[in-house]
Amino acid sequence: MSTKFFTNCRIMDVVQEKVFDGSVLVDGSTIQEVGANLTCPPEAQVIDLGGKVLMPGMFNCHTHMCLAPEADPHYDNDDCQVTMMALQHLKKFIDSGTTFIRDVGGIDYIDVDLRNGARSGGFAAPDMQVAGKCICMTGGHGWSMGRQADGVDDCRRAAREQLRAGADWIKVMATGGVMTKGVEPGSPQLNEDELRAAIEEGHKVGAKACTHAQGMTGIKNALRAGVDSIEHGFFMDDWCFDWMKAHNVFYVPTLAAMYWIYVSGTEAGIQDYVMRKVNNTFAAHRDTFLRAYKAGVKIALGTDAGTPFNGHEKTAYEMVLMTEAGMTNWDALKTGTVNAAELCGVSDTLGTVEAGKRANFTVFAGDPSQEIHAVMDCRMTVVGGEILYQA
């Protein structure tokens, strides 16, 4: 492990909402010092960043590393093909400044194997948490890659299977969705008791639970069942917002998932039934996001990477979409740093650039706090003190 001195940079403090001139001293995988006028140790490797902006590494809290962002996804690749594709996707996260992902639905536990391989140093990848297979009702949203379960006992068993396989999170499907044929986003699927059974199994061992939930009935079922984060959340009212604030439930809106389908259309190969569902919910989704933000709900960044044209290199564009929908630049930056770290339970080690924390950070040519599109121009990615990407 080496000592590195990142200097001649502008350091982003996302908590205090300021950018200041300074240097960052890293020893091995840990940040030792942050500030102006630091002394560079004689043994340190000096990395002159030429005035660029150094920000805490970006999180993406809703990814599918095993899925290709194709117009009409299919699930017939063998495990070797999926693994090779997922490795390419992990590199795309790194090359675009994403240093931590929460993957919320894999195939045949390949996500678990890749997390383990990366943690053991087998290959370069973002830090990650994974969910194994999503738990859905028979024929429900995600059935082609998930664990189909019906009834309280079966949902409990399904959750235990994911935990046995090594899942960090339990992912449950509370409603229908856009990409699965024959289901509707507003329709509830697993009921409150089924959701609670799966969620409780995770909570017993300290694993949080997230839910694919687009319609309001399913969202309320999941909230009452004790879920820790709502994914997508197309339709929510003030009751939902009040419950989420009272119970520290996060909202991961994944605006990008809808956006890339909406702007691509059937001419790009997207199925008619998918476009119908997106067109019927697009405006409501944006409206719910803005109302949740104004109500003070905690929001974390996730893109649903792996859905049509929603590439694994596009994490940062979610921040652009959030600001276009009415969020401030600083608050958008927080969704992908401090907020995301809190959701994933890693605030003690990640989310800010501070002494004692893990050296995960991203370097941009410009200042995203002033011009949010600067997040699309990553020049360096550091994970655990190692420079994994440099433009």
C-alpha positions in Angstrom: 0.0 0.0 0.0 1.4 3.4 -1.0 1.2 6.9 0.3 -0.3 9.4 -2.2 -0.5 13.2 -2.1 -3.3 14.6 -4.2 -2.6 18.3 -4.5 -3.4 21.5 -6.5 -7.1 20.6 -6.3 -10.4 22.2 -5.2 -12.0 19.9 -2.6 -15.8 19.7 -2.3 -17.3 19.7 1.1 -20.9 18.5 0.4 -22.0 18.9 4.0 -20.9 22.5 4.4 -21.7 23.3 0.7 -18.4 24.8 -0.1 -15.4 24.1 -2.4 -11.9 25.1 -1.1 -8.3 24.9 -2.4 -6.3 22.2 -0.7 -4.6 18.7 -0.8 -5.6 15.2 0.3 -3.0 12.9 1.9 -3.8 9.2 1.5 -2.0 6.4 3.2 -3.0 3.0 1.8 -6.8 3.0 1.5 -7.4 5.7 4.2 -7.5 9.5 4.0 -4.9 10.8 6.5 -5.3 14.6 6.1 -7.4 17.1 4.2 -6.7 20.8 3.9 -4.7 23.7 2.7 -0.9 24.0 3.2 -0.4 20.3 4.0 3.1 19.0 4.1 3.8 16.3 1.6 5.7 13.3 3.1 9.0 12.5 1.3 7.9 9.0 0.5 4.5 10.0 -1.0 3.6 9.8 -4.7 2.5 13.3 -5.7 -0.5 13.6 -7.9 -1.0 17.2 -9.2 -4.6 17.6 -10.2 -4.1 20.9 -12.0 -6.9 22.8 -10.2 -9.6 20.2 -10.8 -12.4 19.5 -8.4 -12.1 16.5 -6.0 -15.5 15.2 -4.8 -16.5 12.3 -2.6 -16.9 9.2 -4.8 -20.3 8.9 -6.4 -22.8 6.2 -5.2 -25.4 4.6 -7.4 -28.0 3.0 -5.1 -30.0 1.2 -7.8 -28.1 -0.8 -10.3 -28.4 -4.1 -12.2 -24.9 -5.0 -13.2 -26.1 -8.2 -14.8 -28.4 -6.5 -17.2 -27.5 -4.9 -20.6 -29.2 -1.6 -21.3 -30.9 -2.8 -24.4 -34.1 -1.7 -26.0 -35.8 -5.0 -25.5 -34.0 -6.9 -22.7 -33.8 -10.7 -22.7 -32.6 -13.1 -20.0 -31.3 -16.1 -22.0 -27.6 -15.5 -21.7 -25.6 -18.2 -19.8 -23.9 -17.4 -16.6 -20.5 -17.0 -18.2 -21.9 -14.4 -20.7 -23.6 -12.6 -17.9 -20.5 -12.5 -15.8 -18.3 -11.1 -18.6 -20.9 -8.5 -19.3 -21.2 -7.5 -15.6 -17.5 -7.1 -15.4 -17.6 -4.7 -18.3 -20.4 -2.8 -16.6 -18.4 -2.5 -13.4 -15.6 -0.9 -15.3 -18.0 1.6 -16.8 -19.1 2.6 -13.3 -15.5 3.2 -12.4 -14.6 5.1 -15.6 -17.5 7.5 -15.0 -16.7 8.2 -11.3 -18.9 5.8 -9.5 -17.1 4.3 -6.5 -19.9 2.5 -4.8 -23.0 0.7 -6.1 -26.0 -1.0 -4.4 -27.1 -3.7 -6.9 -30.7 -4.6 -6.3 -31.4 -7.6 -8.5 -28.9 -10.0 -10.1 -29.0 -13.2 -12.0 -28.1 -16.6 -10.4 -26.2 -14.9 -7.6 -23.5 -13.6 -10.0 -23.8 -10.3 -8.2 -22.8 -12.0 -4.9 -19.8 -13.7 -6.5 -18.6 -10.5 -8.1 -18.9 -8.6 -4.9 -16.9 -11.3 -3.1 -14.3 -11.3 -5.9 -13.9 -7.5 -5.8 -13.6 -7.5 -2.0 -10.8 -10.1 -2.2 -8.9 -7.9 -4.7 -9.5 -10.2 -7.6 -10.3 -7.3 -10.0 -11.0 -3.6 -9.9 -14.5 -2.6 -9.2 -16.6 -0.1 -7.2 -17.3 -1.0 -3.6 -20.7 -2.7 -3.6 -23.6 -4.1 -1.8 -25.9 -6.7 -3.5 -29.4 -8.2 -3.1 -29.2 -11.5 -4.9 -32.5 -12.3 -6.5 -35.5 -10.0 -6.2 -38.5 -11.5 -4.5 -41.7 -11.3 -6.5 -45.1 -13.0 -6.8 -45.5 -15.7 -9.3 -45.7 -14.0 -12.7 -45.1 -10.6 -11.1 -42.7 -7.9 -12.1 -39.2 -9.3 -12.4 -40.2 -12.9 -12.4 -37.9 -13.8 -15.3 -34.8 -13.1 -13.1 -36.2 -13.2 -9.6 -37.3 -15.6 -6.9 -41.1 -16.1 -7.3 -42.8 -16.5 -4.0 -46.4 -16.7 -2.9 -47.7 -16.5 0.7 -46.1 -15.4 3.9 -44.1 -18.6 4.5 -42.8 -18.8 0.9 -41.7 -15.1 1.1 -40.0 -15.7 4.4 -38.1 -18.7 2.9 -37.2 -16.7 -0.2 -35.7 -14.0 1.9 -33.7 -16.6 3.9 -32.4 -18.0 0.6 -31.0 -14.6 -0.4 -29.4 -14.1 3.0 -27.9 -17.6 2.8 -26.5 -16.8 -0.6 -24.8 -13.7 0.9 -27.2 -10.8 0.0 -26.6 -7.5 1.8 -30.1 -6.3 1.0 -33.6 -7.9 0.6 -35.3 -6.7 -2.6 -39.1 -7.1 -2.7 -41.6 -6.3 -5.5 -44.6 -4.4 -4.1 -46.1 -3.5 -7.4 -46.0 -4.2 -11.1 -43.6 -2.3 -13.3 -42.8 -0.9 -16.7 -40.6 -3.6 -18.3 -42.5 -6.8 -17.5 -45.3 -7.6 -20.0 -48.7 -8.2 -18.5 -48.3 -6.2 -15.3 -49.1 -2.6 -14.5 -47.0 0.0 -12.5 -50.0 1.0 -10.3 -51.1 -2.6 -9.4 -50.1 -4.0 -6.0 -48.4 -7.4 -6.1 -46.9 -8.9 -3.0 -49.3 -8.0 -0.2 -48.4 -6.3 3.1 -48.1 -9.5 5.1 -45.9 -11.1 2.4 -43.7 -8.0 2.3 -43.4 -7.9 6.0 -42.3 -11.5 6.2 -39.4 -11.0 3.8 -38.4 -7.6 5.3 -38.4 -9.0 8.8 -36.0 -11.8 7.9 -33.5 -9.3 6.6 -33.9 -7.0 9.6 -33.2 -10.0 12.0 -29.7 -10.2 10.7 -29.1 -6.5 10.1 -29.9 -6.5 6.4 -32.0 -3.7 5.1 -34.8 -4.0 2.6 -35.7 -2.1 -0.5 -38.8 -2.3 -2.7 -39.7 -1.8 -6.3 -42.9 0.2 -5.7 -44.5 2.4 -8.3 -48.3 2.5 -7.4 -49.5 4.1 -4.2 -51.3 1.1 -2.7 -48.1 -1.1 -3.0 -46.0 1.7 -1.7 -48.1 2.0 1.4 -48.1 -1.7 1.9 -44.3 -1.7 1.8 -44.1 1.3 4.2 -46.3 -0.3 6.8 -44.4 -3.6 6.3 -41.2 -1.8 7.4 -39.2 -1.3 4.2 -36.1 0.9 4.3 -36.2 2.5 0.9 -38.8 3.0 -1.8 -37.5 2.6 -5.4 -39.1 4.5 -8.2 -42.2 5.7 -6.3 -44.3 7.1 -9.2 -47.4 7.9 -7.1 -47.1 9.1 -3.5 -49.2 11.4 -1.3 -48.4 13.3 1.9 -49.2 10.3 4.0 -46.3 8.5 2.3 -44.0 11.4 2.8 -44.9 11.8 6.5 -44.4 8.1 7.1 -41.0 8.1 5.3 -39.8 11.0 7.4 -41.0 9.6 10.7 -39.5 6.1 10.0 -36.3 7.3 8.2 -37.3 5.6 4.9 -35.3 6.8 1.8 -36.6 7.5 -1.6 -34.6 6.4 -4.6 -36.5 7.9 -7.6 -34.5 6.5 -10.5 -35.6 9.4 -12.8 -33.1 8.1 -15.4 -34.9 4.8 -16.0 -38.0 6.6 -17.2 -36.1 9.3 -19.0 -34.1 7.2 -21.3 -37.1 5.2 -22.4 -39.2 8.4 -22.8 -36.7 10.1 -25.0 -35.8 7.0 -27.1 -39.3 5.7 -28.0 -40.5 2.8 -30.2 -38.3 4.0 -33.1 -35.3 2.9 -31.0 -36.8 -0.6 -30.6 -38.6 -0.2 -27.3 -41.8 -2.3 -27.1 -45.2 -0.5 -27.5 -46.4 -1.8 -24.1 -43.4 -0.3 -22.4 -43.9 3.1 -24.0 -47.6 3.1 -23.0 -46.7 2.6 -19.4 -43.9 5.2 -19.4 -46.1 7.8 -21.2 -48.9 7.2 -18.7 -46.6 7.7 -15.6 -43.8 10.0 -16.7 -45.3 13.3 -15.6 -46.6 11.9 -12.3 -43.2 10.5 -11.5 -41.5 13.9 -11.9 -44.2 15.5 -9.9 -43.9 13.0 -7.0 -40.1 13.5 -7.0 -40.5 17.3 -6.6 -43.2 17.0 -3.9 -41.1 14.5 -2.0 -38.1 16.8 -2.2 -40.0 19.8 -1.0 -41.6 17.7 1.8 -38.1 16.9 3.1 -38.0 13.2 2.3 -34.4 11.8 2.3 -33.5 11.1 -1.3 -30.6 8.9 -2.5 -29.3 8.6 -6.1 -30.0 5.5 -8.1 -30.5 5.1 -11.9 -31.8 1.6 -12.4 -28.8 1.1 -14.7 -29.4 -1.8 -17.0 -32.9 -0.7 -18.2 -33.2 0.4 -21.9 -30.5 2.9 -22.9 -29.8 3.5 -19.2 -26.1 2.6 -19.4 -23.9 1.8 -16.4 -21.7 4.8 -17.3 -24.6 7.3 -16.8 -24.8 7.5 -13.0 -24.1 11.2 -12.9 -26.9 12.1 -15.3 -29.4 11.3 -12.5 -28.1 14.5 -10.8 -28.7 16.5 -14.0 -32.3 15.2 -14.1 -32.9 15.9 -10.5 -31.8 19.6 -10.9 -34.0 19.9 -14.1 -36.9 18.6 -12.0 -36.3 21.3 -9.3 -33.6 20.2 -6.9 -30.6 22.5 -6.1 -27.1 21.5 -7.4 -25.9 20.9 -3.8 -28.8 18.8 -2.8 -28.4 16.7 -6.0 -24.7 16.2 -5.1 -25.7 15.1 -1.6 -28.1 12.4 -3.0 -25.0 10.7 -4.6 -22.7 11.1 -1.7 -23.7 11.7 2.0 -27.4 10.7 1.6 -26.4 7.5 -0.3 -23.8 6.6 2.3 -26.4 6.9 5.0 -28.9 4.7 3.1 -26.2 2.1 2.7 -25.1 2.3 6.3 -21.5 3.3 5.5 -21.5 7.0 6.6 -18.7 6.2 9.1 -16.3 5.4 6.2 -17.7 7.0 3.0 -19.7 9.9 1.7 -17.3 12.8 2.5 -13.7 13.6 2.0 -12.4 13.6 5.6 -9.5 12.3 7.6 -10.0 8.7 8.7 -12.4 7.8 5.9 -11.9 5.4 3.1 -10.2 7.1 0.1 -13.0 6.9 -2.4 -13.3 10.1 -4.5 -13.9 11.4 -8.0 -12.1 14.2 -9.8 -13.9 16.5 -12.3 -12.6 19.1 -14.7 -15.2 21.6 -13.6 -17.2 22.4 -10.5 -20.6 20.6 -10.3 -21.8 22.8 -7.5 -21.8 25.7 -10.0 -22.6 23.8 -13.2 -24.2 20.4 -12.6 -23.3 19.0 -16.0 -19.6 19.0 -14.8 -20.5 15.6 -13.2 -20.5 14.1 -16.7 -16.8 14.9 -17.1 -14.9 12.5 -14.8 -11.1 12.8 -15.0 -10.1 10.4 -12.3 -11.6 7.8 -10.0 -10.0 6.6 -6.8 -11.3 3.6 -4.8 -9.6 2.5 -1.6 -6.6 4.8 -2.4 -6.0 3.3 -5.8 -6.3 5.3 -9.0 -8.6 3.0 -11.1 -9.3 5.5 -13.8 -7.5 8.5 -15.2 -8.4 10.4 -18.3 
